[in-house]
Amino acid sequence: MNVYDQAHQLAKAIQESEEFKHFKSAESQLKTKPELESMMNDFQAKSVEIQLKQMSGEQPDAEDLQKIQQLYGIVAMDPLAASYMESEMRFSIMMKDVYEIIGEAIGKESLFK
């Protein structure tokens, strides 16, 4: 069994999954509304910034948390953005599960959790 061939098969299976198809479809639809896409990008950037602070042991300040909550409230009201966020979450969960399966197989579960 060639590991690289198996990796290509896994990549193909991921591309053919419903989670990936829905995510790519939602992403394409989001791109038809540049203003909404820009707001989503801003929301995601701010979310990552807060997560990085938390991972480094820093507490995000109340102002940052308030801004991200307000931005989420605005973005989530749009059905297209809400659909995009849901499909992104489902795809992310699937990928996390795949990483965990691989990690368990090589005895490195803690790397992926």
C-alpha positions as a Python dict, from the first residue, in 0.01 Angstrom:
ca = {
    (1, 'M'): (0, 0, 0),
    (2, 'N'): (146, 335, -107),
    (3, 'V'): (79, 605, 151),
    (4, 'Y'): (78, 880, -112),
    (5, 'D'): (-184, 699, -319),
    (6, 'Q'): (-397, 659, -8),
    (7, 'A'): (-355, 1030, 72),
    (8, 'H'): (-479, 1117, -277),
    (9, 'Q'): (-777, 887, -226),
    (10, 'L'): (-853, 1058, 104),
    (11, 'A'): (-830, 1399, -63),
    (12, 'K'): (-1072, 1283, -332),
    (13, 'A'): (-1311, 1144, -70),
    (14, 'I'): (-1303, 1478, 113),
    (15, 'Q'): (-1376, 1665, -212),
    (16, 'E'): (-1670, 1433, -280),
    (17, 'S'): (-1814, 1466, 72),
    (18, 'E'): (-2142, 1650, 125),
    (19, 'E'): (-1972, 1871, 385),
    (20, 'F'): (-1712, 1990, 135),
    (21, 'K'): (-1966, 2036, -147),
    (22, 'H'): (-2198, 2241, 74),
    (23, 'F'): (-1909, 2450, 202),
    (24, 'K'): (-1778, 2525, -149),
    (25, 'S'): (-2130, 2606, -269),
    (26, 'A'): (-2190, 2844, 22),
    (27, 'E'): (-1849, 3000, -36),
    (28, 'S'): (-1932, 3059, -405),
    (29, 'Q'): (-2265, 3215, -314),
    (30, 'L'): (-2099, 3439, -56),
    (31, 'K'): (-1859, 3568, -323),
    (32, 'T'): (-2156, 3704, -518),
    (33, 'K'): (-2202, 3963, -240),
    (34, 'P'): (-1867, 4138, -196),
    (35, 'E'): (-1985, 4353, 95),
    (36, 'L'): (-2109, 4048, 286),
    (37, 'E'): (-1794, 3855, 199),
    (38, 'S'): (-1587, 4143, 336),
    (39, 'M'): (-1786, 4142, 661),
    (40, 'M'): (-1740, 3765, 691),
    (41, 'N'): (-1365, 3800, 635),
    (42, 'D'): (-1350, 4071, 900),
    (43, 'F'): (-1550, 3857, 1143),
    (44, 'Q'): (-1325, 3556, 1083),
    (45, 'A'): (-1006, 3762, 1122),
    (46, 'K'): (-1127, 3907, 1451),
    (47, 'S'): (-1233, 3561, 1571),
    (48, 'V'): (-890, 3418, 1496),
    (49, 'E'): (-726, 3712, 1671),
    (50, 'I'): (-929, 3647, 1987),
    (51, 'Q'): (-859, 3272, 1970),
    (52, 'L'): (-485, 3336, 1937),
    (53, 'K'): (-493, 3563, 2241),
    (54, 'Q'): (-673, 3296, 2440),
    (55, 'M'): (-430, 3026, 2326),
    (56, 'S'): (-137, 3237, 2441),
    (57, 'G'): (-294, 3276, 2784),
    (58, 'E'): (-412, 3632, 2727),
    (59, 'Q'): (-765, 3737, 2806),
    (60, 'P'): (-927, 3936, 2525),
    (61, 'D'): (-1055, 4268, 2651),
    (62, 'A'): (-1425, 4340, 2683),
    (63, 'E'): (-1417, 4579, 2387),
    (64, 'D'): (-1284, 4308, 2154),
    (65, 'L'): (-1546, 4063, 2274),
    (66, 'Q'): (-1822, 4318, 2232),
    (67, 'K'): (-1707, 4399, 1877),
    (68, 'I'): (-1697, 4034, 1774),
    (69, 'Q'): (-2042, 3972, 1924),
    (70, 'Q'): (-2186, 4273, 1741),
    (71, 'L'): (-2026, 4168, 1415),
    (72, 'Y'): (-2156, 3813, 1459),
    (73, 'G'): (-2506, 3947, 1524),
    (74, 'I'): (-2498, 4151, 1206),
    (75, 'V'): (-2350, 3878, 988),
    (76, 'A'): (-2567, 3596, 1125),
    (77, 'M'): (-2883, 3787, 1034),
    (78, 'D'): (-2807, 3735, 666),
    (79, 'P'): (-2929, 3391, 554),
    (80, 'L'): (-2641, 3352, 310),
    (81, 'A'): (-2381, 3430, 577),
    (82, 'A'): (-2556, 3202, 826),
    (83, 'S'): (-2555, 2920, 570),
    (84, 'Y'): (-2187, 2980, 499),
    (85, 'M'): (-2096, 2972, 869),
    (86, 'E'): (-2295, 2653, 926),
    (87, 'S'): (-2139, 2476, 626),
    (88, 'E'): (-1792, 2591, 731),
    (89, 'M'): (-1851, 2456, 1081),
    (90, 'R'): (-1972, 2119, 950),
    (91, 'F'): (-1671, 2090, 718),
    (92, 'S'): (-1434, 2188, 1001),
    (93, 'I'): (-1584, 1924, 1229),
    (94, 'M'): (-1539, 1659, 960),
    (95, 'M'): (-1176, 1760, 907),
    (96, 'K'): (-1112, 1759, 1284),
    (97, 'D'): (-1251, 1408, 1299),
    (98, 'V'): (-1021, 1299, 1014),
    (99, 'Y'): (-719, 1450, 1190),
    (100, 'E'): (-814, 1271, 1512),
    (101, 'I'): (-847, 937, 1331),
    (102, 'I'): (-502, 981, 1177),
    (103, 'G'): (-359, 1094, 1511),
    (104, 'E'): (-501, 792, 1690),
    (105, 'A'): (-360, 561, 1423),
    (106, 'I'): (-6, 692, 1481),
    (107, 'G'): (-38, 727, 1857),
    (108, 'K'): (-40, 1107, 1861),
    (109, 'E'): (-397, 1184, 1965),
    (110, 'S'): (-294, 1491, 2164),
    (111, 'L'): (-160, 1666, 1853),
    (112, 'F'): (-505, 1698, 1704),
    (113, 'K'): (-723, 1783, 2004),
}
